[in-house]
Amino acid sequence: MLTFLNISKFALIDELRVEFDNGLNLLTGETGSGKSIIVDALGVLIGGRFTSDLLKSGEQNASVEGLFSVPRTPQLEQKLRDAGIEADGGDAIEIVIRRELAAGGRNKIFINHQLATQTLLRELTPFLVDIHGQGDQQTLFDRETHLEMLDAYSGVTTVTSQTRTLHRKFVALSDELDALRRDEAEKLQLVDILRFQIEELERAELAVGEDERLEEERRRLMNVEKLTTLCGESFDAIYEDSDSAIARISQAARRVEELSGFESSFREYLEGIESARALLEDLAASLRDFAAGLEFQPGRLAEIEERLAEVARLKRKYGGSIESALEHLARSQDRLRRIERSDEREMELRAELRSARESYLQVALKLHSDRARSAKKFERAVEHDLTEVAIEHARFRVQIESPAEAQLESESESEFFTERGIDRVEFLFSANVGESPKPLAKVASGGEASRLMLVLKTAGSASEFPRTIVFDEIDSGIGGRVSEAVGVKLKKLSETNQVLCVTHQSQIARFAEAHLLVRKEAASGRTVVSIERLDRRGRVEEIARLLTGAEITESARRHARELLKV
């Protein structure tokens, strides 16, 4: 459950800290007081989209922080372990989530004080919070949502995961097979292009670093005269002249050796002087040998120029470097091999595709069977819960459409295959005696949609992972006896889950275990949103306000006291 929420610089909220209890937590207040902003902040905290217009006016940064105490489950522990996040011991895991928001779009997420990704946050969300906002009723008219709700009730997570994996494999094989069935003329044209490029590159016999070596040799051949002069002058200065470097270093060696006879500390330099003389002698020999090998070769220079031009052309054509040209050669050779054996590969793919199709159908049919078996139980559970929210004569049906056996046996009917199986699910509903159930979008009124949302969203998965379930104005479009029934349903739901509910109905507010009043006031030229936990006297005043409006009468207070005797 959510035990603590800290909101800073968010929308109209400057600073707001609120503690929540187990059970049913109700937020009330004047219209526009900021109740839904608190829900929005919680939505952002658990991975919702943040835009700069959610920053408090004049601020550059905002933050939302929440402390959750979550029942320990193997799935949750595994996700935290995979992310390298420590989970405290005990029956419950404490998770601190903090989201820092910036006007420039650079947002940060911390989970237990460790930097985390939005992907991980969204993976954890099902264990933490389930938010149903004011517009969620519209999702009840979406058939994809119906399938999700039925699967949540059926508990087919493992089978749906297998179906998704097998469908992706089936699609990948189908795509590869389609690629092999391209127009034959296009394939032959591609083969000709590949063979030409392979032959061109193989004939060139490119080698990594070849261009650099040729450039160096080219520079040598073009500067033979200058190199000869430099070698000769260097050789003379080091070895041949009377005052050459070697002659001078030999004289220095003799003097230092003589000096060391008087001062022993100079003896240690003699070895270094000998090393320097050996190095100079080696350099002189190298200069002599290099000069002897220098020869102007116009034929070789022409060969190098021609080869460099060919290498440059191939580099331009195949990626800008010898490495990229060789990579292109390897790719082309592999692609040509695959095309040349495409007939053989097509036979292999057909066999693999048949096997993948059979595997997919086996799991998809099991999923269909599980859904069909659970659908009847789901219908009864929903109809029972609808009576609890004052829709006593409701009829609810789960319509599952799937291909006939003959269609499934035809390999051309694979359009029925989806990641979610072969079923099309739609909920049918009737609130009136004598009327047959019809699609929700055609028959559900606004008030009925609110109550249906409450029943359907909680009937399937409310106890799978006990969590915080948030309803933002679930009472939209209802009143009187119906509100009372919704309050009873929320109270019952709060026995297994923490419930946060924004409401304007006194008949719902009476059931609160923690009643929180949200106020919006102007102070020092700024709008301030605050929240207060009401005691019994405060609850009487607030419920009386909900009953009568701005002017609270003593009669309304008496009525409020009567309502609180639940």
Summary of the structure (lengths in Angstrom):
residues: 566
radius of gyration: 40.6
end to end distance: 24.2
largest distance: 128.7
contacts: 1685
relative contact order: 0.13
helix: 58%
strand: 18%
